[in-house]
């Protein structure tokens, strides 16, 4: 489908456990950490769950 670059811009502190677990599952451990992931329906759902903590960009 394509790749996207996700960057954690806010901390997971103070958010529910499921959102913290979603950040971990996306491979984001620290603030300003970036990761390039293959976009598929599962990852889209994970991004949607924590979109208030992330910045999402297209990766060419």
N, C-alpha and C positions, 0 to 999 in steps of 0.2 A: 504493500500500500504506500509506503513512504516512511521517512524517518523524521522525528521531531527532536529538538533539543529542549530538555526541561531543566529549569534552574529553580532551586528552592530559594525564595526571597523572604519568607517569614518562618519563624520558629514553630515547631509543633507543640511547644509547651502551652498548656491550658486548653488543648483541643482533645476530643475523645480518643480513646485507645485505638479505635478502628482507623482514624485518620493518621495517627502516628505509625501504625502498622503499614498503612498504604504508602507512606513516604519511604519506609524501610524497604518495602517490596519493589518500589521504583528504583531503589539503589541510591537514595539520597540520605546521607547520614549527617551532614553539617550544613550550616547556612552558606549560601552562595555556591553550593556544590552543583555541578552540571552533569548531565548524562544524556547521551544520544540513544534513543530507543526506537525500535521498529513500531510503527503505528498499526495497531490492530484493535478489534472491538474490546478486548480485555483491557488493554492499556488505556484506551479512550475512556472507559468507565472509571479506571483508577485516577486518571487526570481530572475527570469531572468531580470526583469525590473530594479532591484536595486542591481544586483550581484556585482557591483564595490564598494558597500558600506558595503557588508556583508561577513562573513565567514560562510560557510555551512559545517556541519559535520553530519555523520550518528549517530543516537541515537539508541542504542540497547534496 
